[in-house]
């Protein structure tokens, strides 16, 4: 199963756009889990990976993206993982 961990914070101006982009992408793909982590409350899998900025995404526990992701970025990663 594919997974996106989205790291956000309440004071993050771009986090709503990142959340929307990830949600729209996930709605078009079956078998994609999305987990959101508020870095101010629970760093979750960000701990030990050097993720301190928001919004950030961790794709399948391997690839880190910073900022608001494009559909093309997400499709490129998850398309490559299915091959």
N, CA, C and O atoms as CSV, one atom per row, in Angstrom:
chain,resi,resn,atom,element,x,y,z
A,1,UNK,N,N,0.841,-1.185,0.000
A,1,UNK,CA,C,0.000,0.000,0.000
A,1,UNK,C,C,0.883,1.245,0.000
A,1,UNK,O,O,1.864,1.312,0.741
A,2,UNK,N,N,0.545,2.208,-0.812
A,2,UNK,CA,C,1.275,3.478,-0.893
A,2,UNK,C,C,0.824,4.401,0.233
A,2,UNK,O,O,-0.303,4.311,0.719
A,3,UNK,N,N,1.725,5.285,0.633
A,3,UNK,CA,C,1.417,6.152,1.776
A,3,UNK,C,C,2.041,7.533,1.593
A,3,UNK,O,O,3.168,7.678,1.119
A,4,UNK,N,N,1.265,8.539,1.989
A,4,UNK,CA,C,1.755,9.912,2.068
A,4,UNK,C,C,1.600,10.367,3.507
A,4,UNK,O,O,0.512,10.285,4.077
A,5,UNK,N,N,2.688,10.848,4.095
A,5,UNK,CA,C,2.629,11.497,5.400
A,5,UNK,C,C,2.779,12.987,5.127
A,5,UNK,O,O,3.782,13.431,4.568
A,6,UNK,N,N,1.775,13.747,5.525
A,6,UNK,CA,C,1.748,15.196,5.313
A,6,UNK,C,C,2.008,15.870,6.653
A,6,UNK,O,O,1.300,15.629,7.631
A,7,UNK,N,N,3.034,16.717,6.684
A,7,UNK,CA,C,3.414,17.414,7.914
A,7,UNK,C,C,2.950,18.863,7.819
A,7,UNK,O,O,3.316,19.592,6.896
A,8,UNK,N,N,2.147,19.256,8.783
A,8,UNK,CA,C,1.550,20.590,8.790
A,8,UNK,C,C,1.770,21.249,10.148
A,8,UNK,O,O,2.283,20.634,11.082
A,9,UNK,N,N,1.373,22.506,10.231
A,9,UNK,CA,C,1.388,23.260,11.486
A,9,UNK,C,C,0.272,24.296,11.416
A,9,UNK,O,O,-0.050,24.782,10.332
A,10,UNK,N,N,-0.325,24.641,12.560
A,10,UNK,CA,C,-1.433,25.597,12.558
A,10,UNK,C,C,-1.072,26.958,11.967
A,10,UNK,O,O,-1.932,27.617,11.383
A,11,UNK,N,N,0.163,27.386,12.104
A,11,UNK,CA,C,0.559,28.712,11.627
A,11,UNK,C,C,1.057,28.696,10.175
A,11,UNK,O,O,1.531,29.718,9.680
A,12,UNK,N,N,0.957,27.585,9.510
A,12,UNK,CA,C,1.482,27.414,8.154
A,12,UNK,C,C,0.475,27.919,7.119
A,12,UNK,O,O,-0.632,27.392,7.002
A,13,UNK,N,N,0.878,28.943,6.375
A,13,UNK,CA,C,-0.014,29.534,5.376
A,13,UNK,C,C,-0.248,28.613,4.182
A,13,UNK,O,O,-1.328,28.646,3.593
A,14,UNK,N,N,0.719,27.805,3.814
A,14,UNK,CA,C,0.597,26.947,2.632
A,14,UNK,C,C,0.045,25.551,2.938
A,14,UNK,O,O,-0.196,24.767,2.020
A,15,UNK,N,N,-0.153,25.241,4.203
A,15,UNK,CA,C,-0.581,23.886,4.572
A,15,UNK,C,C,-1.972,23.534,4.042
A,15,UNK,O,O,-2.209,22.387,3.663
A,16,UNK,N,N,-2.877,24.481,4.008
A,16,UNK,CA,C,-4.221,24.193,3.486
A,16,UNK,C,C,-4.151,23.812,2.013
A,16,UNK,O,O,-4.857,22.902,1.578
A,17,UNK,N,N,-3.315,24.490,1.246
A,17,UNK,CA,C,-3.159,24.163,-0.170
A,17,UNK,C,C,-2.514,22.785,-0.344
A,17,UNK,O,O,-2.899,22.030,-1.236
A,18,UNK,N,N,-1.552,22.462,0.490
A,18,UNK,CA,C,-0.916,21.146,0.425
A,18,UNK,C,C,-1.924,20.058,0.780
A,18,UNK,O,O,-1.983,19.020,0.120
A,19,UNK,N,N,-2.709,20.297,1.813
A,19,UNK,CA,C,-3.740,19.342,2.226
A,19,UNK,C,C,-4.725,19.100,1.084
A,19,UNK,O,O,-5.096,17.958,0.812
A,20,UNK,N,N,-5.144,20.164,0.424
A,20,UNK,CA,C,-6.086,20.057,-0.685
A,20,UNK,C,C,-5.463,19.291,-1.859
A,20,UNK,O,O,-6.122,18.441,-2.458
A,21,UNK,N,N,-4.219,19.580,-2.188
A,21,UNK,CA,C,-3.543,18.889,-3.294
A,21,UNK,C,C,-3.403,17.392,-3.017
A,21,UNK,O,O,-3.641,16.566,-3.898
A,22,UNK,N,N,-3.020,17.059,-1.805
A,22,UNK,CA,C,-2.863,15.652,-1.439
A,22,UNK,C,C,-4.212,14.949,-1.430
A,22,UNK,O,O,-4.325,13.823,-1.914
A,23,UNK,N,N,-5.229,15.595,-0.891
A,23,UNK,CA,C,-6.570,14.997,-0.855
A,23,UNK,C,C,-7.112,14.745,-2.253
A,23,UNK,O,O,-7.684,13.688,-2.520
A,24,UNK,N,N,-6.934,15.709,-3.144
A,24,UNK,CA,C,-7.411,15.556,-4.522
A,24,UNK,C,C,-6.677,14.413,-5.221
A,24,UNK,O,O,-7.294,13.633,-5.946
A,25,UNK,N,N,-5.375,14.312,-5.008
A,25,UNK,CA,C,-4.602,13.230,-5.615
A,25,UNK,C,C,-5.039,11.881,-5.060
A,25,UNK,O,O,-5.236,10.929,-5.815
A,26,UNK,N,N,-5.190,11.799,-3.741
A,26,UNK,CA,C,-5.573,10.537,-3.097
A,26,UNK,C,C,-6.967,10.084,-3.515
A,26,UNK,O,O,-7.230,8.884,-3.587
A,27,UNK,N,N,-7.855,11.021,-3.788
A,27,UNK,CA,C,-9.217,10.673,-4.193
A,27,UNK,C,C,-9.230,9.965,-5.546
A,27,UNK,O,O,-10.179,9.246,-5.859
A,28,UNK,N,N,-8.203,10.158,-6.337
A,28,UNK,CA,C,-8.134,9.545,-7.660
A,28,UNK,C,C,-7.352,8.235,-7.677
A,28,UNK,O,O,-7.244,7.597,-8.724
A,29,UNK,N,N,-6.812,7.831,-6.544
A,29,UNK,CA,C,-5.988,6.621,-6.500
A,29,UNK,C,C,-6.467,5.697,-5.400
A,29,UNK,O,O,-6.584,6.106,-4.245
A,30,UNK,N,N,-6.739,4.471,-5.752
A,30,UNK,CA,C,-7.107,3.499,-4.730
A,30,UNK,C,C,-5.834,2.976,-4.068
A,30,UNK,O,O,-4.777,2.906,-4.694
A,31,UNK,N,N,-5.951,2.619,-2.822
A,31,UNK,CA,C,-4.823,2.047,-2.108
A,31,UNK,C,C,-3.779,3.042,-1.645
A,31,UNK,O,O,-2.651,2.653,-1.342
A,32,UNK,N,N,-4.127,4.310,-1.585
A,32,UNK,CA,C,-3.186,5.333,-1.124
A,32,UNK,C,C,-3.638,5.829,0.246
A,32,UNK,O,O,-4.716,6.406,0.388
A,33,UNK,N,N,-2.802,5.597,1.242
A,33,UNK,CA,C,-3.085,6.073,2.598
A,33,UNK,C,C,-2.502,7.460,2.771
A,33,UNK,O,O,-1.391,7.733,2.316
A,34,UNK,N,N,-3.245,8.335,3.427
A,34,UNK,CA,C,-2.747,9.670,3.746
A,34,UNK,C,C,-2.842,9.861,5.253
A,34,UNK,O,O,-3.894,9.647,5.855
A,35,UNK,N,N,-1.735,10.263,5.848
A,35,UNK,CA,C,-1.688,10.550,7.278
A,35,UNK,C,C,-1.176,11.973,7.444
A,35,UNK,O,O,-0.159,12.348,6.861
A,36,UNK,N,N,-1.879,12.752,8.234
A,36,UNK,CA,C,-1.451,14.124,8.478
A,36,UNK,C,C,-0.918,14.239,9.900
A,36,UNK,O,O,-1.501,13.718,10.852
A,37,UNK,N,N,0.206,14.936,10.013
A,37,UNK,CA,C,0.868,15.123,11.303
A,37,UNK,C,C,1.027,16.616,11.568
A,37,UNK,O,O,1.568,17.346,10.738
A,38,UNK,N,N,0.562,17.059,12.709
A,38,UNK,CA,C,0.772,18.434,13.156
A,38,UNK,C,C,2.125,18.448,13.876
A,38,UNK,O,O,2.252,17.911,14.977
A,39,UNK,N,N,3.116,19.055,13.260
A,39,UNK,CA,C,4.463,19.030,13.841
A,39,UNK,C,C,4.551,19.719,15.194
A,39,UNK,O,O,5.484,19.462,15.955
A,40,UNK,N,N,3.604,20.583,15.503
A,40,UNK,CA,C,3.643,21.245,16.806
A,40,UNK,C,C,3.136,20.328,17.915
A,40,UNK,O,O,3.380,20.584,19.094
A,41,UNK,N,N,2.439,19.270,17.542
A,41,UNK,CA,C,1.873,18.355,18.539
A,41,UNK,C,C,2.481,16.963,18.492
A,41,UNK,O,O,2.722,16.353,19.533
A,42,UNK,N,N,2.730,16.459,17.288
A,42,UNK,CA,C,3.231,15.097,17.141
A,42,UNK,C,C,4.076,15.013,15.872
A,42,UNK,O,O,3.527,15.057,14.771
A,43,UNK,N,N,5.379,14.894,15.998
A,43,UNK,CA,C,6.214,14.857,14.807
A,43,UNK,C,C,6.116,13.557,14.020
A,43,UNK,O,O,6.540,13.493,12.866
A,44,UNK,N,N,5.552,12.512,14.647
A,44,UNK,CA,C,5.378,11.254,13.942
A,44,UNK,C,C,6.645,10.827,13.223
A,44,UNK,O,O,7.731,10.882,13.799
A,45,UNK,N,N,6.522,10.402,11.974
A,45,UNK,CA,C,7.686,9.908,11.248
A,45,UNK,C,C,8.668,10.996,10.809
A,45,UNK,O,O,9.685,10.684,10.190
A,46,UNK,N,N,8.387,12.262,11.116
A,46,UNK,CA,C,9.349,13.332,10.794
A,46,UNK,C,C,10.582,13.219,11.677
A,46,UNK,O,O,11.684,13.600,11.282
A,47,UNK,N,N,10.382,12.699,12.853
A,47,UNK,CA,C,11.472,12.564,13.822
A,47,UNK,C,C,12.597,11.719,13.223
A,47,UNK,O,O,12.353,10.627,12.711
A,48,UNK,N,N,13.782,12.210,13.287
A,48,UNK,CA,C,14.924,11.476,12.792
A,48,UNK,C,C,15.160,11.606,11.291
A,48,UNK,O,O,16.151,11.086,10.779
A,49,UNK,N,N,14.273,12.286,10.584
A,49,UNK,CA,C,14.437,12.449,9.134
A,49,UNK,C,C,14.793,13.889,8.768
A,49,UNK,O,O,14.959,14.201,7.588
A,50,UNK,N,N,14.911,14.758,9.750
A,50,UNK,CA,C,15.277,16.138,9.473
A,50,UNK,C,C,14.160,16.958,8.877
A,50,UNK,O,O,14.420,17.968,8.223
A,51,UNK,N,N,12.930,16.554,9.082
A,51,UNK,CA,C,11.783,17.305,8.560
A,51,UNK,C,C,11.328,18.274,9.645
A,51,UNK,O,O,10.813,17.868,10.687
A,52,UNK,N,N,11.529,19.560,9.381
A,52,UNK,CA,C,11.135,20.586,10.338
A,52,UNK,C,C,10.270,21.661,9.702
A,52,UNK,O,O,9.664,22.462,10.414
A,53,UNK,N,N,10.200,21.695,8.386
A,53,UNK,CA,C,9.440,22.717,7.660
A,53,UNK,C,C,8.060,22.190,7.290
A,53,UNK,O,O,7.869,20.989,7.097
A,54,UNK,N,N,7.114,23.096,7.196
A,54,UNK,CA,C,5.774,22.729,6.752
A,54,UNK,C,C,5.364,23.641,5.610
A,54,UNK,O,O,5.753,24.809,5.579
A,55,UNK,N,N,4.589,23.129,4.678
A,55,UNK,CA,C,4.208,21.724,4.546
A,55,UNK,C,C,5.357,20.899,3.963
A,55,UNK,O,O,6.136,21.364,3.131
A,56,UNK,N,N,5.423,19.678,4.429
A,56,UNK,CA,C,6.370,18.688,3.912
A,56,UNK,C,C,5.615,17.387,3.734
A,56,UNK,O,O,4.639,17.115,4.434
A,57,UNK,N,N,6.079,16.592,2.791
A,57,UNK,CA,C,5.477,15.292,2.550
A,57,UNK,C,C,6.561,14.232,2.570
A,57,UNK,O,O,7.673,14.448,2.087
A,58,UNK,N,N,6.224,13.100,3.127
A,58,UNK,CA,C,7.085,11.928,3.098
A,58,UNK,C,C,6.332,10.889,2.277
A,58,UNK,O,O,5.252,10.447,2.667
A,59,UNK,N,N,6.900,10.503,1.145
A,59,UNK,CA,C,6.252,9.582,0.223
A,59,UNK,C,C,6.794,8.179,0.434
A,59,UNK,O,O,7.982,7.922,0.240
A,60,UNK,N,N,5.912,7.278,0.831
A,60,UNK,CA,C,6.284,5.878,1.080
A,60,UNK,C,C,7.472,5.741,2.031
A,60,UNK,O,O,8.239,4.784,1.936
A,61,UNK,N,N,7.622,6.697,2.947
A,61,UNK,CA,C,8.709,6.630,3.911
A,61,UNK,C,C,10.088,6.826,3.315
A,61,UNK,O,O,11.091,6.597,3.991
A,62,UNK,N,N,10.158,7.253,2.039
A,62,UNK,CA,C,11.441,7.332,1.359
A,62,UNK,C,C,11.765,8.711,0.794
A,62,UNK,O,O,12.873,9.209,0.993
A,63,UNK,N,N,10.842,9.321,0.111
A,63,UNK,CA,C,11.080,10.580,-0.605
A,63,UNK,C,C,10.451,11.746,0.153
A,63,UNK,O,O,9.295,11.661,0.569
A,64,UNK,N,N,11.193,12.825,0.335
A,64,UNK,CA,C,10.686,14.008,1.018
A,64,UNK,C,C,10.452,15.107,-0.012
A,64,UNK,O,O,11.326,15.412,-0.823
A,65,UNK,N,N,9.262,15.695,0.033
A,65,UNK,CA,C,8.933,16.864,-0.788
A,65,UNK,C,C,8.633,18.019,0.142
A,65,UNK,O,O,7.969,17.838,1.162
A,66,UNK,N,N,9.110,19.195,-0.193
A,66,UNK,CA,C,8.831,20.394,0.587
A,66,UNK,C,C,7.874,21.282,-0.181
A,66,UNK,O,O,7.968,21.391,-1.404
A,67,UNK,N,N,6.961,21.912,0.522
A,67,UNK,CA,C,6.019,22.834,-0.104
A,67,UNK,C,C,4.764,22.141,-0.585
A,67,UNK,O,O,4.489,20.991,-0.242
A,68,UNK,N,N,4.010,22.871,-1.389
A,68,UNK,CA,C,2.753,22.349,-1.931
A,68,UNK,C,C,3.090,21.480,-3.143
A,68,UNK,O,O,3.684,21.964,-4.106
A,69,UNK,N,N,2.713,20.199,-3.101
A,69,UNK,CA,C,3.078,19.314,-4.201
A,69,UNK,C,C,2.178,19.522,-5.419
A,69,UNK,O,O,1.006,19.875,-5.288
A,70,UNK,N,N,2.736,19.302,-6.580
A,70,UNK,CA,C,1.920,19.315,-7.791
A,70,UNK,C,C,1.429,17.893,-8.046
A,70,UNK,O,O,2.006,16.922,-7.557
A,71,UNK,N,N,0.373,17.794,-8.806
A,71,UNK,CA,C,-0.130,16.478,-9.189
A,71,UNK,C,C,0.947,15.713,-9.946
A,71,UNK,O,O,1.096,14.504,-9.768
A,72,UNK,N,N,1.695,16.413,-10.790
A,72,UNK,CA,C,2.755,15.771,-11.573
A,72,UNK,C,C,3.839,15.179,-10.670
A,72,UNK,O,O,4.327,14.079,-10.933
A,73,UNK,N,N,4.219,15.894,-9.611
A,73,UNK,CA,C,5.225,15.365,-8.681
A,73,UNK,C,C,4.730,14.087,-8.024
A,73,UNK,O,O,5.455,13.096,-7.949
A,74,UNK,N,N,3.501,14.116,-7.554
A,74,UNK,CA,C,2.948,12.947,-6.881
A,74,UNK,C,C,2.769,11.788,-7.848
A,74,UNK,O,O,3.100,10.649,-7.521
A,75,UNK,N,N,2.249,12.068,-9.031
A,75,UNK,CA,C,2.039,11.016,-10.024
A,75,UNK,C,C,3.375,10.408,-10.456
A,75,UNK,O,O,3.466,9.200,-10.672
A,76,UNK,N,N,4.389,11.224,-10.579
A,76,UNK,CA,C,5.706,10.737,-10.966
A,76,UNK,C,C,6.234,9.749,-9.927
A,76,UNK,O,O,6.735,8.679,-10.276
A,77,UNK,N,N,6.121,10.111,-8.663
A,77,UNK,CA,C,6.627,9.228,-7.603
A,77,UNK,C,C,5.817,7.953,-7.531
A,77,UNK,O,O,6.388,6.863,-7.548
A,78,UNK,N,N,4.522,8.058,-7.452
A,78,UNK,CA,C,3.706,6.861,-7.250
A,78,UNK,C,C,3.602,6.022,-8.508
A,78,UNK,O,O,3.400,4.811,-8.418
A,79,UNK,N,N,3.733,6.626,-9.673
A,79,UNK,CA,C,3.792,5.848,-10.901
A,79,UNK,C,C,5.063,5.027,-10.949
A,79,UNK,O,O,5.041,3.876,-11.387
A,80,UNK,N,N,6.158,5.593,-10.512
A,80,UNK,CA,C,7.441,4.888,-10.490
A,80,UNK,C,C,7.418,3.750,-9.484
A,80,UNK,O,O,8.072,2.730,-9.699
A,81,UNK,N,N,6.688,3.899,-8.403
A,81,UNK,CA,C,6.647,2.871,-7.352
A,81,UNK,C,C,5.850,1.657,-7.802
A,81,UNK,O,O,6.063,0.562,-7.281
A,82,UNK,N,N,4.940,1.819,-8.753
A,82,UNK,CA,C,4.072,0.708,-9.179
A,82,UNK,C,C,4.751,-0.185,-10.198
A,82,UNK,O,O,4.315,-1.317,-10.405
A,83,UNK,N,N,5.804,0.291,-10.839
A,83,UNK,CA,C,6.454,-0.477,-11.908
A,83,UNK,C,C,7.239,-1.633,-11.363
A,83,UNK,O,O,7.848,-2.382,-12.128
